[in-house]
Amino acid sequence: MLVQADGVSKTYGGVTVLRDVSWRLAAGDRVGLVGANGAGKTTLCRILAGLEEPDAGRVSRARGATVGYLPQEVGATGSGSVLAEALAGFEEVWRLEREMEQAAAALAVEPTEALTARYGELQHRFEALGGYRLETEARAILGGLGFAASDMHRPLTELSGGWRMRAALARLLLLRPALLLLDEPTNHLDLESLAWLESFLAGYEGAVVVVSHDRYFLNRMASSIADLDATGLSVYPGDYDDFLVEREARRQLLEARARNQAKRIAEVERFIERFRYKATKARQVQSRIKMLERLERIEVGPEARRIRFAFPEPPRTGRRVAALTGLHKAYGDHVVYAGVDFQLERGERVALVGVNGAGKSTLLRVLAGVLPFEAGERTLGVHVDVHYYAQHQLDALDPRRTVLEELEAVAPDLPVTRLRTLLGAFLFSGDAVDKPIAVLSGGEKARVALAKMLVRPAALLCLDEPTNHLDLAARDVLEQALAGFPGTIVFISHDRYFINRIATRVVEVSGGTLTAYLGDYDEYLAARARAAAGAAEADAARPGASPPAPAAPHGPARREASEPAAPWPRDARSGAAGGRRRGRRRGEPAEIRALRRRLDEVEQQIHGLEARLRELGEVLGDPALYADGERVRRVAQERRYAEEQVAWLMHEWEELSTALAADV
C-alpha cells in the first residue's frame, strides 16, 4: 500500500465536495479518476498529495513514499530557464555538485589524502543519485514533451501557461515519485507529445493516477477507473470503455435489487396493515415491524443531468463549401504559409492535426474569416455562413453579463422564452440563467459558448478545441450532435477519440504544408506507418545499402521497448507462408486467391516494419542520441507509429488467417 484514504470528507463554504471517500492505492496502479465537473477530483488529488487536509477521515502514506502532483494550471514561476525548471527538486544533487567543485578547487591548490578521499566520497554519492545523467534525461523528457533544443535555456517568463505546465510535468517525470498524480495533463499537449507521454507512463515504475477527459488516453493508460460522485468513490477494473459497460451493469443490478426489495417491503406492509389489530397475529406483526425498522434500504441515486442539443439544420449549400487559394500568412518575419491551397466540400468533417505552433489555428481562423492574410484568396460557396468557436472562446465571453444576457447579445430578436429553453438544454434552468459569467466554472462557460453557436444555423462550423473544459458526458453529447450535423465541419482537437468519432478526413499541418489523409485518426496513423515502412524498404533496396543490424539491447527495459515480441515465432511464420504457397492449387476460387495475396502482402509489411523497429531500437540505444531532445522525439514518434501499425497488421493477419482456414 502506497497511499490510503479512509472516510475522507471535505466541505467548502457549506458545500460538501467529498463525502466519506475511501481509497487504497498500491505500487504499479494505473488509475483514471473520472467524474462530472465539480465532483471533487482536484480536491481529492490535493488531499492525497498532502496539499490540503480533510475535514474528516485520514490519509496514510507508506514510509518513504513520495507523492508528486501536477495541477491543472501552473501559476507564475521563477525567472529560471526551462531546463532549470525540469531539474528543480534535486537540491541534494546540486549541493553535492557544489561541494565537489569546492573540493576540486582545494585539491588544485594543495592536494592532500583527506581531500582526495573527500572528493571521492562526494563523487560516489553524486553518481549514486544520478547526477551525471540528470541533465541528459531532463533534455530527453523535455524533447518528448515538445521543447526544441533551442528552448532549453529560454526563461519561463516568456512561455505561455501551457508550456510552463509542460516544464512542470517534465520536472515531476524526472523526479519519479512513488505516486504520480496528474490533473488534466493532456489539456496542453499536442498529439505527438500525448503519444510520448503514454509511452513514458507505460514504463513508469510507480503508481499513476490521472484525471482526464481524454477517453482515448484513459483507454490506453488506465488499468482501472475510479468514479467519483456525490455518493463516494467506486473503482472499476479495466479501461474507460470497460468502466462504462460495468457501471451500467451495476446500476441495472442495483435497480433490480431495489425493485425486489420494494416489492418485498410492500408485501410486509400489507401484512402488517391487514393483521395489525388481530390479537392472534400480534407477535408476527411486531416481528415484521422490527424487521422493517432494521432493514437497510437500497437507494438508487438519480442519474446525473446531461446536456442535450442538436445543431439547427443549415441551408443546403453547393458542392464546394469553402476554398483557400495561394494563401500567404506571416507574423512579422515568421512565415506560416507561403502559397498553400485548401478546399472543403459539402458534408466533410476535417480534423487539422500537427504539433503546437504548426499553424492549425491560423489556418482555421483564416478559413472562418476572423484573421486577415497577406495574399491569396478565400472564397465561400452558395448559402455558406460560418460559426467559429475559438480555442479561447471562454475569454471572449463578457464577464459583466449574465448567462441569458450573453445569448441575447447575439440574438436580440429572439424571444426570451426560446433562449431560456435553449439554455435549459445546457443545464441552465431557473435562476441559473441570471448567474454572472464571471462566477461560472470553465465547464459552465464552455456550455454557454456552445449555446451561442446554436442560436443561428450555419453551414460551416470552424471549431478550435471544442472539447476543452467539457467533462466526458458533455463531450459524448457534443460528439453525437456533431456526428448528426448535416453541414460541414473543420476542427482542431487533441482528443483522439473525438477525432475518430467525427473526422472523415485528417489534414496534417507541418512546415507550412498541408497533407490530407482520408479517414479518421487511426487510419491517419496507419497511413503514416505505411509511409514510414515504405521509406525504410526503399532505403534498404538502394544499391550499397547494408541490411539492418539487430538492435543491441541495453538492459531489459530497452530490449522490450525496441523489440516488440511477435505473437508467433519468425520461423513458424515463414514455414506457414511457404506451406500455403506450396499448397495452392489451380482452380482455386478468386476469393481464396485474393485472401492469399493479401496475407502475403501483410506479412511482408510486418517484416519491413519489424526491421525498421530494430533499427530504431539501435538508434534509441545510443546514448549520444539523448543530447538532441528534438531528435529523440522524432525517433520515439516514428517508433510509436511503427508499433501501432504492426499491431494493426497483426490483427488483420489473424482475421485473414481465420478466413482462409474457414474457406479452404
Wavefront OBJ file of the C-alpha trace (Angstrom):
o trace
v 0.000 0.000 0.000
v 1.390 3.394 -1.028
v -1.406 5.748 -0.017
v -4.696 5.015 1.706
v -7.632 7.352 2.312
v -10.210 6.356 4.940
v -13.553 8.154 5.275
v -12.258 11.418 3.792
v -14.715 14.329 3.670
v -14.215 17.944 2.627
v -16.508 20.967 2.694
v -16.075 24.435 1.178
v -18.391 27.233 2.294
v -21.074 24.863 3.461
v -20.973 22.788 0.252
v -19.783 19.206 0.728
v -17.358 18.331 -2.075
v -16.180 14.937 -0.771
v -18.232 12.667 1.450
v -16.792 9.598 3.208
v -14.319 8.712 0.430
v -12.104 5.666 0.976
v -9.427 4.612 -1.481
v -6.359 2.395 -1.468
v -3.523 2.870 -3.954
v -0.768 0.278 -4.413
v 2.526 0.282 -6.292
v 2.105 -0.115 -10.038
v -1.544 1.038 -10.123
v -2.670 2.854 -13.280
v -5.906 4.625 -12.390
v -8.068 7.046 -14.342
v -10.017 9.304 -11.958
v -13.273 10.424 -13.585
v -16.410 12.242 -12.543
v -18.581 15.191 -13.507
v -17.216 18.720 -13.334
v -17.336 19.800 -9.680
v -17.345 16.240 -8.317
v -14.176 16.923 -6.287
v -11.485 15.195 -8.353
v -8.946 18.012 -7.951
v -9.719 18.311 -4.233
v -9.146 14.583 -3.740
v -5.813 14.753 -5.583
v -4.669 17.689 -3.456
v -5.598 15.814 -0.270
v -3.725 12.689 -1.422
v -0.707 14.882 -2.224
v -0.805 16.436 1.258
v -1.537 19.943 -0.052
v -4.883 20.072 1.779
v -6.164 18.450 4.932
v -9.518 16.641 5.022
v -12.251 17.896 7.356
v -12.915 14.304 8.391
v -11.138 10.991 7.875
v -7.441 10.415 7.422
v -4.807 9.779 4.734
v -1.890 7.466 5.470
v 1.233 7.000 3.367
v 3.826 4.246 3.306
v 7.126 5.100 4.957
v 9.385 6.889 2.486
v 6.689 7.048 -0.228
v 6.931 10.232 -2.292
v 3.928 11.833 -3.972
v 4.133 14.177 -6.973
v 1.188 16.336 -8.052
v 0.679 18.245 -11.321
v -2.176 20.794 -11.043
v -4.428 21.773 -13.941
v -2.954 25.250 -14.095
v 0.641 26.125 -13.233
v 0.952 29.504 -11.578
v 3.692 32.067 -12.017
v 7.132 30.520 -11.609
v 10.584 31.961 -11.117
v 12.735 33.518 -13.780
v 14.750 30.348 -14.370
v 15.071 28.542 -17.673
v 13.054 25.612 -18.990
v 15.913 23.215 -18.255
v 16.393 24.653 -14.755
v 12.689 24.100 -14.010
v 12.926 20.473 -15.122
v 15.996 19.969 -12.911
v 14.453 21.654 -9.870
v 13.743 19.342 -6.947
v 17.205 17.783 -6.868
v 18.647 20.108 -4.220
v 20.747 17.347 -2.647
v 22.359 16.535 -6.016
v 23.233 20.164 -6.730
v 24.546 20.648 -3.188
v 26.883 17.704 -3.750
v 27.947 19.185 -7.089
v 28.864 22.478 -5.411
v 30.843 20.642 -2.722
v 32.647 18.638 -5.431
v 33.618 21.883 -7.170
v 34.909 23.329 -3.896
v 36.870 20.153 -3.142
v 38.353 20.134 -6.667
v 39.428 23.766 -6.280
v 41.059 22.967 -2.933
v 42.845 19.957 -4.431
v 44.247 22.142 -7.184
v 45.821 24.417 -4.564
v 47.013 21.855 -2.013
v 46.310 18.174 -2.729
v 46.075 16.044 0.404
v 44.978 12.479 1.084
v 41.995 13.663 3.142
v 40.783 15.996 0.363
v 41.197 13.233 -2.224
v 39.151 10.852 -0.077
v 36.526 13.543 0.486
v 36.253 14.236 -3.249
v 35.928 10.520 -3.974
v 33.117 10.172 -1.413
v 31.248 13.180 -2.842
v 31.660 11.869 -6.373
v 30.328 8.441 -5.367
v 27.225 9.942 -3.732
v 26.711 12.303 -6.685
v 26.828 9.391 -9.122
v 24.549 7.228 -6.938
v 21.902 9.971 -7.005
v 22.094 10.106 -10.803
v 23.892 13.423 -11.017
v 25.742 12.563 -14.225
v 22.624 11.503 -16.110
v 20.053 14.019 -14.832
v 20.601 16.719 -17.441
v 20.599 14.189 -20.299
v 17.337 12.658 -19.037
v 15.824 16.106 -18.490
v 16.604 17.086 -22.080
v 15.111 13.837 -23.373
v 11.894 14.323 -21.376
v 11.581 17.968 -22.408
v 12.145 16.942 -26.033
v 9.420 14.318 -25.746
v 7.037 16.978 -24.402
v 7.645 19.194 -27.399
v 10.514 21.514 -26.418
v 13.112 22.144 -29.108
v 16.818 22.165 -28.278
v 16.783 25.956 -28.620
v 14.064 26.209 -25.935
v 16.097 24.614 -23.141
v 17.563 27.892 -21.897
v 14.540 30.121 -22.583
v 13.223 31.906 -19.480
v 9.928 30.504 -18.209
v 8.532 34.036 -18.106
v 8.491 34.048 -21.927
v 6.281 30.956 -22.089
v 2.502 30.573 -22.023
v 0.753 28.733 -19.220
v 0.508 25.578 -21.333
v 4.255 25.438 -21.953
v 5.006 26.191 -18.282
v 2.770 23.237 -17.436
v 4.893 21.035 -19.731
v 8.058 22.155 -17.931
v 6.453 21.352 -14.567
v 5.388 17.952 -15.893
v 8.964 17.283 -17.040
v 10.215 18.059 -13.510
v 7.733 15.579 -11.998
v 8.592 12.847 -14.506
v 12.286 13.330 -13.796
v 11.699 13.132 -10.014
v 9.852 9.799 -10.454
v 7.766 9.872 -7.265
v 6.232 6.640 -5.962
v 2.759 8.080 -6.663
v 2.229 10.434 -9.581
v -0.995 12.495 -9.529
v -1.708 14.221 -12.865
v -4.694 16.590 -13.044
v -5.691 17.041 -16.702
v -2.147 16.612 -18.105
v -3.463 16.263 -21.670
v -5.057 19.734 -21.832
v -1.962 21.480 -23.185
v -0.276 18.630 -25.077
v -0.307 18.127 -28.837
v -0.904 14.673 -30.295
v 2.803 13.806 -30.625
v 3.509 14.796 -27.013
v 0.471 12.800 -25.878
v 1.802 9.708 -27.621
v 5.194 10.246 -25.985
v 3.608 10.674 -22.529
v 1.618 7.454 -22.969
v 4.807 5.612 -23.849
v 6.635 7.083 -20.850
v 3.846 6.238 -18.387
v 3.623 2.692 -19.759
v 7.136 2.060 -18.445
v 6.787 4.111 -15.261
v 7.639 2.073 -12.168
v 5.478 3.961 -9.658
v 1.701 4.275 -9.338
v -0.092 6.790 -11.571
v -3.457 8.498 -11.035
v -4.674 10.618 -13.968
v -7.629 12.973 -14.033
v -8.512 13.275 -17.704
v -11.416 13.879 -20.048
v -9.490 12.230 -22.886
v -11.200 8.884 -23.425
v -8.522 7.602 -25.822
v -5.795 8.418 -23.297
v -7.713 6.686 -20.483
v -8.268 3.589 -22.600
v -4.562 3.294 -23.352
v -3.203 4.224 -19.933
v -5.606 3.028 -17.230
v -5.917 -0.473 -15.822
v -8.763 0.675 -13.532
v -11.187 3.594 -13.365
v -12.168 5.386 -10.134
v -15.562 7.082 -10.493
v -16.163 9.957 -8.055
v -19.674 11.252 -7.457
v -21.835 12.588 -4.640
v -22.210 9.115 -3.084
v -18.468 8.411 -2.889
v -15.775 6.658 -4.907
v -16.285 3.436 -6.863
v -13.392 1.586 -8.515
v -13.911 -0.462 -11.689
v -11.287 -2.792 -13.221
v -10.342 -2.254 -16.851
v -10.123 0.803 -19.104
v -12.714 3.518 -19.678
v -14.787 1.529 -22.176
v -14.907 -1.380 -19.707
v -15.954 1.072 -16.992
v -18.939 2.334 -18.997
v -20.213 -1.205 -19.518
v -19.623 -2.279 -15.908
v -21.147 0.897 -14.436
v -24.318 0.387 -16.451
v -24.447 -3.294 -15.430
v -24.023 -2.369 -11.753
v -26.727 0.258 -11.984
v -29.156 -2.151 -13.625
v -28.406 -4.742 -10.928
v -28.917 -2.148 -8.190
v -32.197 -1.030 -9.724
v -33.375 -4.662 -9.918
v -32.441 -5.248 -6.248
v -34.215 -2.014 -5.266
v -37.372 -3.107 -7.138
v -37.333 -6.537 -5.499
v -36.785 -5.001 -2.082
v -39.614 -2.508 -2.629
v -41.888 -5.350 -3.659
v -40.977 -7.322 -0.525
v -41.483 -4.257 1.691
v -44.902 -3.648 0.159
v -45.909 -7.263 0.915
v -44.779 -6.940 4.540
v -46.565 -3.611 4.957
v -49.788 -5.156 3.605
v -49.465 -7.988 6.119
v -48.941 -5.506 8.959
v -51.892 -3.383 7.876
v -54.143 -6.417 7.493
v -53.383 -8.072 10.829
v -52.351 -5.066 12.944
v -55.446 -5.338 15.170
v -55.717 -9.134 15.416
v -54.540 -10.454 18.769
v -53.587 -13.833 17.284
v -51.191 -12.153 14.825
v -49.768 -9.538 17.206
v -46.384 -11.260 17.632
v -45.937 -11.731 13.868
v -46.934 -8.125 13.205
v -44.421 -6.780 15.754
v -41.732 -9.050 14.329
v -42.288 -7.626 10.833
v -42.386 -4.029 12.098
v -38.977 -4.527 13.764
v -37.680 -6.215 10.612
v -38.631 -3.166 8.534
v -37.002 -0.847 11.068
v -33.739 -2.791 10.866
v -33.819 -3.184 7.093
v -31.160 -1.241 5.195
v -32.960 0.313 2.257
v -31.375 0.049 -1.178
v -31.195 3.510 -2.720
v -30.622 4.207 -6.383
v -29.283 7.707 -6.837
v -30.753 9.890 -9.559
v -28.942 9.847 -12.876
v -26.875 12.953 -13.474
v -28.480 15.569 -15.692
v -26.936 15.729 -19.140
v -26.844 18.492 -21.687
v -28.886 17.750 -24.775
v -28.871 19.586 -28.063
v -28.639 19.272 -31.809
v -27.259 21.799 -34.237
v -30.006 23.558 -36.219
v -30.483 22.458 -39.822
v -28.404 24.760 -42.030
v -29.354 25.845 -45.555
v -28.250 23.401 -48.241
v -25.045 24.520 -49.895
v -23.350 23.745 -53.185
v -20.729 21.036 -53.501
v -17.843 23.475 -52.904
v -18.287 24.948 -49.427
v -15.064 26.944 -48.993
v -11.622 27.291 -50.529
v -8.317 28.969 -49.732
v -6.137 29.552 -52.789
v -2.496 30.637 -52.720
v -2.722 31.624 -49.050
v 0.175 33.666 -47.672
v 0.223 34.423 -43.954
v 3.053 35.663 -41.742
v 3.510 37.126 -38.283
v 6.296 39.638 -38.745
v 9.306 37.773 -40.104
v 7.791 34.398 -39.266
v 6.129 32.994 -42.395
v 3.431 30.436 -41.561
v 2.054 29.793 -45.059
v 3.513 30.690 -48.446
v 1.031 29.816 -51.177
v -0.959 26.969 -49.618
v -4.306 25.709 -51.011
v -7.189 24.177 -49.065
v -10.647 23.066 -50.277
v -13.781 21.908 -48.478
v -16.714 20.025 -49.927
v -20.235 19.685 -48.561
v -20.589 17.197 -45.697
v -16.872 16.842 -44.977
v -15.650 16.715 -41.380
v -11.977 17.639 -41.449
v -9.599 17.396 -38.479
v -6.477 19.575 -38.529
v -3.569 17.910 -36.720
v 0.062 18.806 -36.115
v 2.426 19.931 -33.408
v 1.671 23.063 -31.403
v 2.773 26.106 -33.365
v 2.447 24.406 -36.772
v -0.271 26.867 -37.861
v -3.503 24.914 -37.309
v -5.336 27.735 -35.521
v -4.046 30.248 -38.073
v -5.497 28.185 -40.935
v -8.818 27.749 -39.125
v -9.117 31.457 -38.299
v -8.373 32.450 -41.890
v -10.973 29.950 -43.109
v -13.506 31.334 -40.611
v -12.843 34.877 -41.821
v -11.638 36.248 -38.479
v -7.951 36.620 -39.386
v -6.615 38.747 -42.269
v -3.889 37.402 -44.555
v -1.273 38.980 -46.794
v -2.034 37.305 -50.119
v -4.241 34.658 -51.684
v -7.982 34.229 -51.888
v -10.703 32.995 -49.555
v -13.997 32.016 -51.178
v -17.222 30.681 -49.670
v -19.832 28.679 -51.539
v -23.509 29.464 -52.012
v -25.555 29.828 -48.781
v -22.465 29.305 -46.622
v -22.442 31.061 -43.257
v -19.680 30.329 -40.734
v -19.751 29.726 -36.982
v -16.326 29.992 -35.341
v -15.582 28.523 -31.903
v -12.202 29.875 -30.791
v -9.707 27.977 -28.662
v -10.010 30.788 -26.122
v -13.715 31.276 -26.739
v -14.307 31.418 -22.994
v -12.218 34.576 -22.753
v -14.498 36.186 -25.349
v -17.491 35.927 -23.001
v -18.347 39.211 -21.260
v -17.910 38.628 -17.504
v -20.262 41.548 -16.744
v -23.212 39.866 -18.454
v -25.441 37.130 -17.152
v -25.834 33.815 -18.965
v -29.125 34.962 -20.534
v -27.742 38.378 -21.486
v -24.839 36.706 -23.293
v -27.285 34.921 -25.610
v -29.482 37.998 -26.004
v -26.413 39.909 -27.258
v -26.064 37.595 -30.284
v -29.820 37.087 -30.878
v -31.664 40.247 -29.772
v -34.668 39.449 -31.978
v -35.373 36.015 -30.472
v -37.952 35.747 -27.662
v -36.628 35.213 -24.145
v -38.686 32.019 -23.760
v -36.827 30.421 -26.681
v -33.445 31.462 -25.265
v -34.401 30.050 -21.844
v -35.424 26.775 -23.487
v -32.074 26.598 -25.271
v -30.163 27.315 -22.051
v -32.211 24.662 -20.248
v -30.830 22.096 -22.691
v -27.361 23.157 -21.471
v -28.370 22.700 -17.793
v -29.036 26.396 -17.108
v -32.560 26.392 -15.724
v -34.492 28.677 -13.386
v -32.339 31.300 -11.680
v -29.159 29.797 -13.179
v -29.718 31.885 -16.341
v -29.183 35.014 -14.223
v -25.755 33.923 -12.942
v -22.961 36.310 -13.986
v -20.456 34.905 -16.477
v -17.675 35.893 -14.062
v -18.672 33.271 -11.463
v -19.081 30.335 -13.846
v -16.671 27.381 -13.921
v -14.702 26.532 -17.044
v -17.183 23.794 -17.957
v -20.170 26.122 -17.498
v -18.540 28.791 -19.677
v -17.930 26.182 -22.379
v -21.622 25.290 -22.312
v -22.569 28.967 -22.733
v -20.173 29.297 -25.681
v -21.701 26.221 -27.335
v -25.226 27.523 -26.723
v -24.329 30.755 -28.548
v -23.494 28.685 -31.640
v -26.983 27.176 -31.713
v -28.854 30.467 -31.853
v -28.347 30.817 -35.607
v -27.875 27.994 -38.147
v -24.662 27.914 -40.183
v -23.497 25.513 -42.892
v -19.808 25.615 -41.887
v -18.569 25.082 -38.321
v -14.956 26.019 -37.531
v -14.145 24.618 -34.084
v -10.834 25.134 -32.259
v -10.537 22.690 -29.327
v -14.320 22.475 -28.714
v -13.961 19.754 -26.058
v -11.766 21.808 -23.712
v -13.361 22.206 -20.260
v -16.112 19.680 -21.068
v -16.414 16.548 -18.944
v -16.712 13.137 -20.568
v -20.511 13.084 -20.540
v -20.714 16.532 -22.168
v -18.114 15.511 -24.757
v -20.197 12.488 -25.655
v -23.267 14.694 -26.256
v -21.212 17.111 -28.377
v -19.851 14.182 -30.400
v -23.381 12.923 -31.062
v -24.555 16.391 -32.115
v -21.622 16.903 -34.489
v -21.929 13.363 -35.911
v -25.544 14.160 -36.812
v -24.831 17.638 -38.198
v -25.646 17.693 -41.943
v -23.326 20.610 -42.729
v -19.523 20.847 -42.989
v -17.070 20.881 -40.082
v -13.408 21.818 -39.770
v -11.983 21.333 -36.305
v -8.834 21.159 -34.205
v -8.674 18.745 -31.301
v -6.085 16.875 -29.263
v -8.751 14.368 -28.209
v -8.045 11.342 -30.392
v -11.311 9.591 -29.507
v -13.187 12.735 -30.559
v -11.274 12.841 -33.869
v -12.028 9.163 -34.512
v -15.708 9.731 -33.826
v -16.096 12.828 -36.036
v -13.441 13.062 -38.763
v -13.868 11.844 -42.329
v -10.557 13.422 -43.395
v -7.402 14.320 -41.458
v -5.154 17.137 -42.663
v -1.650 17.239 -41.207
v -0.208 20.737 -40.871
v 3.582 20.733 -40.885
v 6.200 23.203 -42.077
v 3.650 25.381 -43.869
v 2.287 22.480 -45.936
v -0.972 20.512 -45.769
v -1.108 16.742 -46.257
v -4.545 15.107 -46.450
v -5.407 11.572 -45.297
v -8.840 10.028 -45.823
v -10.491 8.509 -42.765
v -10.230 9.032 -39.025
v -7.236 9.396 -36.695
v -6.441 5.669 -36.527
v -6.436 5.454 -40.317
v -4.171 8.518 -40.413
v -1.704 6.776 -38.071
v -1.858 3.631 -40.195
v -1.129 5.633 -43.349
v 1.815 7.341 -41.648
v 3.193 3.985 -40.533
v 2.796 2.526 -44.039
v 4.676 5.507 -45.457
v 7.452 5.047 -42.882
v 7.689 1.328 -43.706
v 7.793 2.082 -47.415
v 10.585 4.589 -46.902
v 12.540 2.020 -44.880
v 12.124 -0.607 -47.616
v 13.228 1.908 -50.256
v 16.319 2.771 -48.219
v 17.138 -0.922 -47.807
v 16.751 -1.531 -51.556
v 19.212 1.225 -52.526
v 22.475 -0.100 -54.067
v 25.153 -0.437 -51.421
v 22.698 -0.256 -48.546
v 23.654 -2.569 -45.714
v 20.964 -4.788 -44.151
v 19.642 -3.546 -40.812
v 21.587 -4.896 -37.886
v 19.660 -6.297 -34.931
v 19.224 -3.883 -32.039
v 21.840 -4.059 -29.335
v 19.808 -4.244 -26.134
v 20.758 -2.027 -23.200
v 19.048 -3.804 -20.336
v 15.606 -5.406 -20.212
v 13.630 -2.183 -20.486
v 15.475 -1.120 -23.642
v 15.072 -4.545 -25.181
v 11.342 -4.591 -24.536
v 10.883 -1.102 -25.934
v 12.877 -1.655 -29.103
v 11.976 -5.262 -29.921
v 8.234 -5.885 -29.528
v 7.532 -9.567 -29.084
v 5.875 -11.182 -32.073
v 2.770 -13.320 -31.449
v 4.318 -16.193 -33.402
v 7.924 -17.338 -33.957
v 9.528 -15.951 -37.090
v 10.475 -19.434 -38.374
v 6.997 -20.757 -37.849
v 5.571 -17.763 -39.693
v 7.884 -18.297 -42.677
v 7.068 -22.014 -42.722
v 3.373 -21.314 -42.652
v 3.716 -18.925 -45.578
v 5.739 -21.486 -47.535
v 3.220 -24.186 -46.745
v 0.413 -22.032 -48.066
v 2.308 -21.297 -51.257
v 3.124 -24.992 -51.802
v -0.450 -25.955 -51.024
v -2.047 -23.671 -53.611
v -3.808 -25.438 -56.424
v -5.001 -24.315 -59.783
v -8.678 -23.649 -59.997
v -8.953 -22.065 -56.561
v -11.839 -19.573 -56.265
v -10.880 -15.925 -56.849
v -11.821 -15.070 -53.268
v -9.274 -17.578 -51.895
v -6.544 -16.269 -54.189
v -7.295 -12.703 -53.103
v -7.076 -13.726 -49.437
v -3.708 -15.428 -50.039
v -2.321 -12.407 -51.899
v -3.393 -10.030 -49.140
v -1.956 -12.349 -46.481
v 1.430 -12.320 -48.223
v 1.308 -8.528 -48.512
v 0.531 -8.161 -44.808
v 3.393 -10.474 -43.835
v 5.835 -8.535 -45.996
v 4.692 -5.267 -44.429
v 5.115 -6.753 -40.951
v 8.650 -7.918 -41.811
v 9.522 -4.442 -43.093
v 8.136 -2.708 -40.009
v 9.887 -5.091 -37.634
v 13.171 -4.418 -39.431
v 12.582 -0.705 -39.038
v 11.735 -1.186 -35.337
v 15.061 -2.968 -34.836
v 16.842 -0.036 -36.478
v 15.013 2.418 -34.243
v 15.836 0.314 -31.198
v 19.521 0.528 -32.082
v 19.231 4.298 -32.502
v 17.438 4.660 -29.156
v 20.123 2.545 -27.510
v 22.803 5.078 -28.463
v 23.441 7.447 -25.504
v 24.588 10.174 -27.926
v 21.015 10.453 -29.229
v 19.790 11.988 -25.989
v 21.886 15.102 -26.428
v 19.319 16.213 -29.028
v 15.850 16.256 -27.456
v 14.155 17.129 -30.758
v 15.702 14.087 -32.476
v 14.734 11.875 -29.533
v 11.165 12.988 -30.007
v 11.173 12.302 -33.751
v 12.661 8.828 -33.325
v 10.264 7.956 -30.477
v 7.323 9.190 -32.559
v 8.342 7.104 -35.574
v 8.744 4.037 -33.361
v 5.282 4.678 -31.918
v 3.730 4.856 -35.390
v 5.515 1.666 -36.435
v 4.435 -0.247 -33.315
v 0.807 0.803 -33.795
v 0.908 -0.249 -37.446
v 2.426 -3.641 -36.529
v -0.395 -4.195 -34.026
v -2.960 -3.238 -36.671
v -1.392 -5.546 -39.239
v -1.168 -8.415 -36.718
v -4.900 -8.083 -36.165
v -5.521 -8.139 -39.921
v -3.206 -11.175 -40.273
v -5.249 -13.087 -37.684
v -8.534 -12.212 -39.424
v -7.181 -13.207 -42.845
v -5.750 -16.480 -41.496
v -9.060 -17.330 -39.833
v -10.988 -16.534 -43.014
v -8.596 -18.573 -45.149
v -8.748 -21.563 -42.781
v -12.548 -21.443 -42.885
v -12.685 -21.337 -46.694
v -10.012 -23.943 -47.513
l 1 2 3 4 5 6 7 8 9 10 11 12 13 14 15 16 17 18 19 20 21 22 23 24 25 26 27 28 29 30 31 32 33 34 35 36 37 38 39 40 41 42 43 44 45 46 47 48 49 50 51 52 53 54 55 56 57 58 59 60 61 62 63 64 65 66 67 68 69 70 71 72 73 74 75 76 77 78 79 80 81 82 83 84 85 86 87 88 89 90 91 92 93 94 95 96 97 98 99 100 101 102 103 104 105 106 107 108 109 110 111 112 113 114 115 116 117 118 119 120 121 122 123 124 125 126 127 128 129 130 131 132 133 134 135 136 137 138 139 140 141 142 143 144 145 146 147 148 149 150 151 152 153 154 155 156 157 158 159 160 161 162 163 164 165 166 167 168 169 170 171 172 173 174 175 176 177 178 179 180 181 182 183 184 185 186 187 188 189 190 191 192 193 194 195 196 197 198 199 200 201 202 203 204 205 206 207 208 209 210 211 212 213 214 215 216 217 218 219 220 221 222 223 224 225 226 227 228 229 230 231 232 233 234 235 236 237 238 239 240 241 242 243 244 245 246 247 248 249 250 251 252 253 254 255 256 257 258 259 260 261 262 263 264 265 266 267 268 269 270 271 272 273 274 275 276 277 278 279 280 281 282 283 284 285 286 287 288 289 290 291 292 293 294 295 296 297 298 299 300 301 302 303 304 305 306 307 308 309 310 311 312 313 314 315 316 317 318 319 320 321 322 323 324 325 326 327 328 329 330 331 332 333 334 335 336 337 338 339 340 341 342 343 344 345 346 347 348 349 350 351 352 353 354 355 356 357 358 359 360 361 362 363 364 365 366 367 368 369 370 371 372 373 374 375 376 377 378 379 380 381 382 383 384 385 386 387 388 389 390 391 392 393 394 395 396 397 398 399 400 401 402 403 404 405 406 407 408 409 410 411 412 413 414 415 416 417 418 419 420 421 422 423 424 425 426 427 428 429 430 431 432 433 434 435 436 437 438 439 440 441 442 443 444 445 446 447 448 449 450 451 452 453 454 455 456 457 458 459 460 461 462 463 464 465 466 467 468 469 470 471 472 473 474 475 476 477 478 479 480 481 482 483 484 485 486 487 488 489 490 491 492 493 494 495 496 497 498 499 500 501 502 503 504 505 506 507 508 509 510 511 512 513 514 515 516 517 518 519 520 521 522 523 524 525 526 527 528 529 530 531 532 533 534 535 536 537 538 539 540 541 542 543 544 545 546 547 548 549 550 551 552 553 554 555 556 557 558 559 560 561 562 563 564 565 566 567 568 569 570 571 572 573 574 575 576 577 578 579 580 581 582 583 584 585 586 587 588 589 590 591 592 593 594 595 596 597 598 599 600 601 602 603 604 605 606 607 608 609 610 611 612 613 614 615 616 617 618 619 620 621 622 623 624 625 626 627 628 629 630 631 632 633 634 635 636 637 638 639 640 641 642 643 644 645 646 647 648 649 650 651 652 653 654 655 656 657 658 659 660 661 662 663 664
